[in-house]
Amino acid sequence: MKVKIRFKMVKFLTTLRTHWKKSVFFTLAGAYGTHWAQLKYRENQLMTRFCQEASKYGQMPHHPDQPLYNVTVILNPAASGGQGRQKFENYCAPILNCAGLRVSVVRTEGIGEAKRLMEIMSEANAVLVAGGDGTLMETVSGLFKRNDAETFGMAVPVGVLPVGRTNSMARNLFPVAARDGLSEVELLANAAMAVVKQVYRPVDVLQLENLSEGDLQGRKLHAVSEFQMGAFKDAHRRMDKFWYLPKVKKFMTYVFAYSTASKDILWNCPADLTLGNLGPIQDLIPMEANNTRSWWSYLWPFPSQSSQAPPTFQTYWDEPQAYNGLEIRVQTPNVKPFENKPTLKKLDITLGPESMRFSEFVSEGYAREQGSNTTDELETPFVHQKADRIRLNFQPDFAQGREYFFNLDNEEVEMHGDLEISLLADKFVMFCGSEAQLDLKANIDPNKGKWWQQRTGPSIANLKQRL
């Protein structure tokens, strides 16, 4: 018996040595197959748990005269290289359906269609964006094209189902998923479950207004995260050219941008920058008090009461400052993971230096691709400022003879002259994780502790009654 076993072992090892290429291939294939099977098993277990939890909401008593909660999904099937529809149907739709929601899916067929759909949206209790940051930006722009944008934005929550390639806003709305490194499937399931549980918070908006003369004057775009123009944006735009370097393309993108493609990079952004901040235009003026007094008031004096006129605001602009550096970046508070407490509502403005060494440019660019930045650690540091608004007045010959672009929430937009960028605080509502939930009534801006800068948002229930 021992001799037979030994003979089989020798024969097996001889076969491996003779056909070592096939052996290595089937070993790797077997390991990959095992890993894939384990991953699918965990995903199935995860979806089962989420669907069971959603079913509890669907089994709650429902009055026949009360309409179902109507959710409209704007689905970008081209998201994530054409896998957007599959991800939505596998990981989001089951949770929404198990909860008994009425789900209507509208697929986009081209650029800008999400914006047009949002402009005419009606009879929806919530709007979900199944796509990436670009689809969300289009939806927000469409929201603020509506005549009833002020009430619609606060009465109809917007959710993001992160089926796209860039899902930075979703990871900020669900910070636990980002911090714990949870899988994409769990992030999708959490985003859908937030709709079922009705967990939301107010969100700020970035508004761009065209100041140039002509047909484009006054045209506005809206986003939720950031505006960016300059060398780092142009370098990132060229990354797809290095598809043949899958392991190192993020690093080599900035190497080649600095060395061989320098002429295609915007190294100078010549502009006059003007910062603006909101403030009251008048002190409180007591309204005329009623001097009529009854006879018993002389026997028991009460403190006089006078009402005060509500303050009105205007933008106070600083003196323009000349700038000619390699990057202008304007971000809202939405670029950081949300917390369940009020935060300071200001634009974060980052201005790059006039020039950078090769090593600094490459290291900073690669750090950004990894989700971090080292601007404060460089020998030529970036300048950080905060304001409510900023005007960018470019030099007259800046855009002559060449097309220039800026990025708005990672989407490329052609530039047509001067811009004014404003922060619109707490302008619409988005679904989020429980760790980021914020009561609309309690979202008071603690900016400098001034009472006239405190803003209290109306509740969704009150706004729905107005619609």
HUJO-V824453 format. One record per residue. N is the residue number from 1. RES is the residue in one small letter. SS is DSSP state (hx for helix, st for strand, lp for the rest). OMEGA is omega in whole degrees, -180 to 180 (* if undefined). D_FIRST is the distance of its C-alpha to the first C-alpha in Angstrom with 1 decimal. Layout:
n->[N | N]
res->[RES | RES]
ss->[SS | SS]
omega->[OMEGA | OMEGA]
d_first->[D_FIRST | D_FIRST]
//
This chain:
n->[1 | 2 | 3 | 4 | 5 | 6 | 7 | 8 | 9 | 10 | 11 | 12 | 13 | 14 | 15 | 16 | 17 | 18 | 19 | 20 | 21 | 22 | 23 | 24 | 25 | 26 | 27 | 28 | 29 | 30 | 31 | 32 | 33 | 34 | 35 | 36 | 37 | 38 | 39 | 40 | 41 | 42 | 43 | 44 | 45 | 46 | 47 | 48 | 49 | 50 | 51 | 52 | 53 | 54 | 55 | 56 | 57 | 58 | 59 | 60 | 61 | 62 | 63 | 64 | 65 | 66 | 67 | 68 | 69 | 70 | 71 | 72 | 73 | 74 | 75 | 76 | 77 | 78 | 79 | 80 | 81 | 82 | 83 | 84 | 85 | 86 | 87 | 88 | 89 | 90 | 91 | 92 | 93 | 94 | 95 | 96 | 97 | 98 | 99 | 100 | 101 | 102 | 103 | 104 | 105 | 106 | 107 | 108 | 109 | 110 | 111 | 112 | 113 | 114 | 115 | 116 | 117 | 118 | 119 | 120 | 121 | 122 | 123 | 124 | 125 | 126 | 127 | 128 | 129 | 130 | 131 | 132 | 133 | 134 | 135 | 136 | 137 | 138 | 139 | 140 | 141 | 142 | 143 | 144 | 145 | 146 | 147 | 148 | 149 | 150 | 151 | 152 | 153 | 154 | 155 | 156 | 157 | 158 | 159 | 160 | 161 | 162 | 163 | 164 | 165 | 166 | 167 | 168 | 169 | 170 | 171 | 172 | 173 | 174 | 175 | 176 | 177 | 178 | 179 | 180 | 181 | 182 | 183 | 184 | 185 | 186 | 187 | 188 | 189 | 190 | 191 | 192 | 193 | 194 | 195 | 196 | 197 | 198 | 199 | 200 | 201 | 202 | 203 | 204 | 205 | 206 | 207 | 208 | 209 | 210 | 211 | 212 | 213 | 214 | 215 | 216 | 217 | 218 | 219 | 220 | 221 | 222 | 223 | 224 | 225 | 226 | 227 | 228 | 229 | 230 | 231 | 232 | 233 | 234 | 235 | 236 | 237 | 238 | 239 | 240 | 241 | 242 | 243 | 244 | 245 | 246 | 247 | 248 | 249 | 250 | 251 | 252 | 253 | 254 | 255 | 256 | 257 | 258 | 259 | 260 | 261 | 262 | 263 | 264 | 265 | 266 | 267 | 268 | 269 | 270 | 271 | 272 | 273 | 274 | 275 | 276 | 277 | 278 | 279 | 280 | 281 | 282 | 283 | 284 | 285 | 286 | 287 | 288 | 289 | 290 | 291 | 292 | 293 | 294 | 295 | 296 | 297 | 298 | 299 | 300 | 301 | 302 | 303 | 304 | 305 | 306 | 307 | 308 | 309 | 310 | 311 | 312 | 313 | 314 | 315 | 316 | 317 | 318 | 319 | 320 | 321 | 322 | 323 | 324 | 325 | 326 | 327 | 328 | 329 | 330 | 331 | 332 | 333 | 334 | 335 | 336 | 337 | 338 | 339 | 340 | 341 | 342 | 343 | 344 | 345 | 346 | 347 | 348 | 349 | 350 | 351 | 352 | 353 | 354 | 355 | 356 | 357 | 358 | 359 | 360 | 361 | 362 | 363 | 364 | 365 | 366 | 367 | 368 | 369 | 370 | 371 | 372 | 373 | 374 | 375 | 376 | 377 | 378 | 379 | 380 | 381 | 382 | 383 | 384 | 385 | 386 | 387 | 388 | 389 | 390 | 391 | 392 | 393 | 394 | 395 | 396 | 397 | 398 | 399 | 400 | 401 | 402 | 403 | 404 | 405 | 406 | 407 | 408 | 409 | 410 | 411 | 412 | 413 | 414 | 415 | 416 | 417 | 418 | 419 | 420 | 421 | 422 | 423 | 424 | 425 | 426 | 427 | 428 | 429 | 430 | 431 | 432 | 433 | 434 | 435 | 436 | 437 | 438 | 439 | 440 | 441 | 442 | 443 | 444 | 445 | 446 | 447 | 448 | 449 | 450 | 451 | 452 | 453 | 454 | 455 | 456 | 457 | 458 | 459 | 460 | 461 | 462 | 463 | 464 | 465 | 466 | 467]
res->[m | k | v | k | i | r | f | k | m | v | k | f | l | t | t | l | r | t | h | w | k | k | s | v | f | f | t | l | a | g | a | y | g | t | h | w | a | q | l | k | y | r | e | n | q | l | m | t | r | f | c | q | e | a | s | k | y | g | q | m | p | h | h | p | d | q | p | l | y | n | v | t | v | i | l | n | p | a | a | s | g | g | q | g | r | q | k | f | e | n | y | c | a | p | i | l | n | c | a | g | l | r | v | s | v | v | r | t | e | g | i | g | e | a | k | r | l | m | e | i | m | s | e | a | n | a | v | l | v | a | g | g | d | g | t | l | m | e | t | v | s | g | l | f | k | r | n | d | a | e | t | f | g | m | a | v | p | v | g | v | l | p | v | g | r | t | n | s | m | a | r | n | l | f | p | v | a | a | r | d | g | l | s | e | v | e | l | l | a | n | a | a | m | a | v | v | k | q | v | y | r | p | v | d | v | l | q | l | e | n | l | s | e | g | d | l | q | g | r | k | l | h | a | v | s | e | f | q | m | g | a | f | k | d | a | h | r | r | m | d | k | f | w | y | l | p | k | v | k | k | f | m | t | y | v | f | a | y | s | t | a | s | k | d | i | l | w | n | c | p | a | d | l | t | l | g | n | l | g | p | i | q | d | l | i | p | m | e | a | n | n | t | r | s | w | w | s | y | l | w | p | f | p | s | q | s | s | q | a | p | p | t | f | q | t | y | w | d | e | p | q | a | y | n | g | l | e | i | r | v | q | t | p | n | v | k | p | f | e | n | k | p | t | l | k | k | l | d | i | t | l | g | p | e | s | m | r | f | s | e | f | v | s | e | g | y | a | r | e | q | g | s | n | t | t | d | e | l | e | t | p | f | v | h | q | k | a | d | r | i | r | l | n | f | q | p | d | f | a | q | g | r | e | y | f | f | n | l | d | n | e | e | v | e | m | h | g | d | l | e | i | s | l | l | a | d | k | f | v | m | f | c | g | s | e | a | q | l | d | l | k | a | n | i | d | p | n | k | g | k | w | w | q | q | r | t | g | p | s | i | a | n | l | k | q | r | l]
ss->[lp | hx | hx | hx | hx | hx | hx | hx | hx | hx | hx | hx | hx | hx | hx | hx | hx | hx | lp | hx | hx | hx | hx | hx | hx | hx | hx | hx | hx | hx | hx | hx | hx | hx | hx | hx | hx | hx | hx | hx | hx | hx | hx | hx | hx | hx | hx | hx | hx | hx | hx | hx | hx | hx | hx | hx | hx | hx | lp | lp | lp | lp | lp | lp | lp | lp | lp | lp | lp | st | st | st | st | st | st | lp | lp | lp | hx | hx | hx | hx | lp | hx | hx | hx | hx | hx | hx | hx | hx | lp | hx | hx | hx | hx | hx | hx | lp | lp | lp | st | st | st | st | st | st | lp | lp | lp | lp | lp | hx | hx | hx | hx | hx | hx | hx | lp | lp | lp | lp | lp | lp | st | st | st | st | st | st | lp | hx | hx | hx | hx | hx | hx | hx | hx | hx | hx | hx | lp | lp | lp | lp | lp | hx | hx | hx | hx | hx | hx | hx | lp | st | st | st | st | st | st | lp | lp | lp | lp | lp | hx | hx | hx | hx | hx | hx | lp | hx | hx | hx | hx | hx | hx | lp | lp | lp | hx | hx | hx | hx | hx | hx | hx | hx | hx | hx | hx | hx | hx | hx | lp | lp | st | st | st | st | st | st | st | st | st | st | st | lp | lp | lp | lp | lp | lp | lp | lp | lp | st | st | st | st | lp | lp | st | st | st | st | st | hx | hx | hx | hx | hx | hx | hx | lp | hx | hx | hx | hx | lp | lp | lp | lp | lp | lp | hx | hx | hx | hx | hx | hx | hx | hx | hx | hx | hx | lp | lp | hx | hx | hx | lp | lp | lp | lp | st | st | st | st | st | st | st | st | st | st | st | st | lp | lp | lp | lp | lp | st | lp | lp | lp | lp | lp | lp | lp | lp | hx | hx | hx | hx | lp | lp | lp | lp | lp | lp | lp | lp | lp | st | lp | lp | lp | lp | st | st | st | st | st | lp | lp | lp | st | st | st | st | st | lp | st | st | st | st | st | lp | hx | hx | hx | lp | lp | lp | lp | lp | lp | lp | lp | lp | lp | lp | st | st | st | st | st | lp | lp | lp | lp | lp | lp | hx | hx | hx | hx | hx | hx | hx | hx | hx | hx | hx | hx | lp | lp | lp | lp | lp | hx | hx | hx | lp | lp | lp | lp | lp | st | st | st | st | st | lp | st | st | st | st | st | st | lp | lp | lp | lp | lp | lp | lp | lp | lp | lp | st | st | st | st | lp | lp | st | st | st | st | lp | lp | lp | lp | st | st | st | st | st | st | st | st | st | st | st | st | st | lp | lp | hx | hx | hx | lp | lp | lp | hx | hx | hx | lp | lp | lp | lp | hx | hx | hx | lp | hx | hx | hx | lp | lp | lp | lp | lp | lp | hx | hx | hx | hx | hx | hx | hx | lp]
omega->[179 | -180 | -180 | 179 | 179 | -179 | 180 | 179 | 179 | 180 | 180 | 180 | 178 | 178 | 178 | -179 | -178 | -178 | -172 | 179 | 178 | -179 | 179 | -179 | -177 | 175 | 179 | 179 | 178 | 178 | 179 | 179 | 178 | 179 | 180 | -180 | 178 | 179 | 179 | 179 | 179 | 178 | 178 | 177 | 180 | -179 | 177 | -180 | -180 | -180 | 177 | 178 | 179 | -179 | 178 | 177 | 180 | -179 | 179 | 180 | -178 | -180 | -176 | 180 | -179 | -178 | 177 | 177 | -173 | -180 | 175 | -178 | 173 | -173 | 173 | -176 | 180 | -179 | 177 | 177 | 179 | -179 | -177 | -179 | -179 | 180 | 179 | -176 | -177 | -168 | -179 | -177 | 180 | -179 | 180 | -179 | 179 | -180 | 178 | 178 | 174 | -172 | 175 | -177 | 176 | -178 | 175 | -178 | 180 | -180 | 178 | -178 | 177 | 178 | -179 | 179 | -178 | 180 | -177 | -177 | 178 | 177 | 177 | 174 | 178 | 178 | 179 | -180 | 177 | -177 | 179 | -178 | -180 | 179 | 178 | 180 | 178 | -179 | 179 | 178 | 177 | 178 | -176 | 169 | -178 | 176 | -180 | -175 | -176 | -178 | -178 | -177 | 180 | -177 | -177 | -179 | 177 | 177 | 177 | 174 | -167 | 177 | -179 | 179 | 178 | -176 | -175 | -179 | 180 | -179 | 175 | 177 | 179 | -172 | 178 | 178 | 179 | -177 | -177 | 179 | -179 | -176 | 178 | -180 | -180 | 176 | 177 | -179 | 178 | 179 | 178 | -178 | 177 | 177 | -180 | -178 | -180 | 178 | -176 | -180 | 174 | -176 | 180 | -178 | 175 | -179 | 175 | 178 | 180 | -178 | -177 | 179 | 179 | -176 | -177 | -178 | 179 | 179 | -174 | 172 | -179 | 179 | -178 | -172 | -170 | 169 | -178 | 172 | 179 | -170 | -177 | 177 | -180 | 178 | 180 | -179 | -178 | -172 | -178 | 177 | -176 | 179 | -178 | 177 | -171 | -175 | -173 | -174 | 179 | 179 | -175 | 177 | -177 | 174 | -179 | 179 | -178 | -172 | -171 | -176 | -175 | -178 | 180 | -176 | 177 | -177 | -179 | 177 | -176 | -177 | 170 | -178 | 178 | -179 | 179 | 178 | -180 | 176 | -179 | -180 | 178 | 173 | 178 | 179 | 180 | 176 | -177 | -177 | 178 | -176 | -180 | -178 | 177 | -175 | -177 | 180 | 178 | 179 | -179 | -175 | 173 | 177 | -180 | -179 | 176 | 179 | -176 | 179 | 179 | -178 | 173 | -170 | 171 | 179 | 176 | -176 | 174 | 175 | 179 | 176 | -179 | -179 | 178 | -179 | -173 | 177 | 169 | -177 | -179 | -175 | 174 | 174 | -179 | -177 | 178 | 178 | -178 | 175 | -179 | 175 | 180 | 180 | 179 | -176 | 178 | 171 | 175 | -175 | -179 | -179 | -179 | 179 | 180 | 180 | 179 | 174 | -178 | -176 | 180 | -179 | -179 | -178 | 179 | 179 | 180 | 178 | 179 | 178 | 178 | 176 | 178 | 172 | -173 | -174 | -179 | -177 | -177 | 177 | 174 | -171 | 174 | 180 | -180 | 177 | 179 | 180 | 174 | -179 | 175 | 175 | 177 | 177 | -174 | 179 | -173 | -176 | -175 | -173 | -179 | 176 | -179 | 177 | 178 | -177 | 169 | 179 | 176 | -174 | 177 | 176 | -176 | -179 | 179 | -176 | 179 | 174 | -173 | -176 | 167 | -177 | -176 | 173 | 174 | -172 | 173 | -174 | 175 | -171 | 178 | 174 | -176 | 175 | -178 | 180 | 179 | -177 | -180 | 179 | -178 | -178 | -175 | -176 | -178 | -179 | -178 | -174 | 177 | 177 | -179 | -177 | -177 | 177 | 178 | -179 | 178 | -179 | 177 | 180 | 180 | -178 | -180 | -178 | 178 | 179 | -179 | -175 | *]
d_first->[0.0 | 3.8 | 5.4 | 5.1 | 6.4 | 8.7 | 9.9 | 10.9 | 12.6 | 14.4 | 15.5 | 16.7 | 18.7 | 20.1 | 21.3 | 23.0 | 24.7 | 25.9 | 27.2 | 28.1 | 31.3 | 29.8 | 27.1 | 30.0 | 32.0 | 29.5 | 28.6 | 32.3 | 32.9 | 30.3 | 31.7 | 35.2 | 34.3 | 32.8 | 35.9 | 38.2 | 36.6 | 37.0 | 40.6 | 41.5 | 40.1 | 42.3 | 45.3 | 44.9 | 44.8 | 47.9 | 49.8 | 49.1 | 50.5 | 53.6 | 54.3 | 54.1 | 56.6 | 58.8 | 58.7 | 60.4 | 63.4 | 63.4 | 63.5 | 66.6 | 69.8 | 71.8 | 75.5 | 76.1 | 79.2 | 77.4 | 75.9 | 72.2 | 71.5 | 71.7 | 69.5 | 70.1 | 67.2 | 68.2 | 65.0 | 64.6 | 61.8 | 61.9 | 60.8 | 57.7 | 57.4 | 57.8 | 55.4 | 58.2 | 58.4 | 54.6 | 54.5 | 57.5 | 56.2 | 52.7 | 53.7 | 57.4 | 58.6 | 56.3 | 57.6 | 61.2 | 60.8 | 59.1 | 62.1 | 64.5 | 66.3 | 68.2 | 66.6 | 68.4 | 66.7 | 68.9 | 67.2 | 68.9 | 69.3 | 70.8 | 72.1 | 74.7 | 74.0 | 72.7 | 76.1 | 78.0 | 76.0 | 76.7 | 80.4 | 80.7 | 78.1 | 79.5 | 78.4 | 75.3 | 74.6 | 72.1 | 71.1 | 67.5 | 66.8 | 63.4 | 63.2 | 63.5 | 66.3 | 68.3 | 68.4 | 69.4 | 72.2 | 73.5 | 73.5 | 75.4 | 77.9 | 78.5 | 78.9 | 81.8 | 83.5 | 84.2 | 87.6 | 86.1 | 83.6 | 84.8 | 84.2 | 81.3 | 79.3 | 79.5 | 79.3 | 76.4 | 73.3 | 71.2 | 67.5 | 65.1 | 61.7 | 60.0 | 58.4 | 59.9 | 58.8 | 61.3 | 61.5 | 63.2 | 65.6 | 62.9 | 61.1 | 64.3 | 65.0 | 61.6 | 61.2 | 58.3 | 56.2 | 57.3 | 56.9 | 53.4 | 52.1 | 51.2 | 49.8 | 52.2 | 51.2 | 52.3 | 55.5 | 56.3 | 55.6 | 57.8 | 60.6 | 60.5 | 60.3 | 63.4 | 65.4 | 64.2 | 65.1 | 68.4 | 67.9 | 70.2 | 72.5 | 75.4 | 74.7 | 76.9 | 77.8 | 78.6 | 81.6 | 82.7 | 86.2 | 87.5 | 90.8 | 91.7 | 94.7 | 94.4 | 92.4 | 89.5 | 91.6 | 90.5 | 87.2 | 84.5 | 80.8 | 78.6 | 75.3 | 73.4 | 72.0 | 73.5 | 75.7 | 74.7 | 76.2 | 75.9 | 73.5 | 70.3 | 70.7 | 71.3 | 68.3 | 66.0 | 67.4 | 66.1 | 62.5 | 61.3 | 62.4 | 59.3 | 56.7 | 54.8 | 54.2 | 52.3 | 51.1 | 54.4 | 57.0 | 58.5 | 59.1 | 60.2 | 62.6 | 64.9 | 64.4 | 65.7 | 68.3 | 70.0 | 69.6 | 69.7 | 71.0 | 73.6 | 76.4 | 74.7 | 74.5 | 77.3 | 77.9 | 81.3 | 82.4 | 86.2 | 87.6 | 90.0 | 88.1 | 90.1 | 88.5 | 89.9 | 89.5 | 90.8 | 93.5 | 96.4 | 99.6 | 101.8 | 102.0 | 102.1 | 105.5 | 106.4 | 107.7 | 111.2 | 111.1 | 113.0 | 116.1 | 117.2 | 117.0 | 117.7 | 120.2 | 117.6 | 115.6 | 118.4 | 117.8 | 114.0 | 113.1 | 109.7 | 108.1 | 109.0 | 106.3 | 106.1 | 103.5 | 102.3 | 101.8 | 98.2 | 97.6 | 97.2 | 95.1 | 95.3 | 93.3 | 94.7 | 93.8 | 93.5 | 95.0 | 93.0 | 90.8 | 90.1 | 86.4 | 84.8 | 81.1 | 77.8 | 76.8 | 78.4 | 76.0 | 77.3 | 74.9 | 75.4 | 73.9 | 71.3 | 69.2 | 68.0 | 65.8 | 68.1 | 68.8 | 70.3 | 73.6 | 76.6 | 76.5 | 79.1 | 80.0 | 80.7 | 79.7 | 77.6 | 79.0 | 77.2 | 79.1 | 77.3 | 78.8 | 80.8 | 78.0 | 74.6 | 72.7 | 69.7 | 67.2 | 68.8 | 68.9 | 65.2 | 63.9 | 66.1 | 65.1 | 61.4 | 61.8 | 63.5 | 60.7 | 58.4 | 60.7 | 62.8 | 65.8 | 67.1 | 70.8 | 72.0 | 70.0 | 71.4 | 74.1 | 76.1 | 75.7 | 76.4 | 79.3 | 78.8 | 81.6 | 82.0 | 84.5 | 85.1 | 86.0 | 86.1 | 88.0 | 86.9 | 89.9 | 88.6 | 90.8 | 92.6 | 91.0 | 87.4 | 86.3 | 88.4 | 86.7 | 83.2 | 81.2 | 79.8 | 77.3 | 76.3 | 73.3 | 73.8 | 70.6 | 68.5 | 70.5 | 72.7 | 76.4 | 79.2 | 81.9 | 85.5 | 87.7 | 88.3 | 86.3 | 86.8 | 83.6 | 84.0 | 81.9 | 82.3 | 81.0 | 79.4 | 80.3 | 77.5 | 74.6 | 70.9 | 67.9 | 65.8 | 63.3 | 64.5 | 64.4 | 67.0 | 69.2 | 72.9 | 75.7 | 78.2 | 81.1 | 79.8 | 79.3 | 82.2 | 82.5 | 83.0 | 84.5 | 86.8 | 87.5 | 90.5 | 91.1 | 92.3 | 88.9 | 87.1 | 85.8 | 84.6 | 82.9 | 83.6 | 81.0 | 79.3 | 80.8 | 84.3 | 83.9 | 82.6 | 85.7 | 87.8 | 86.0]
//
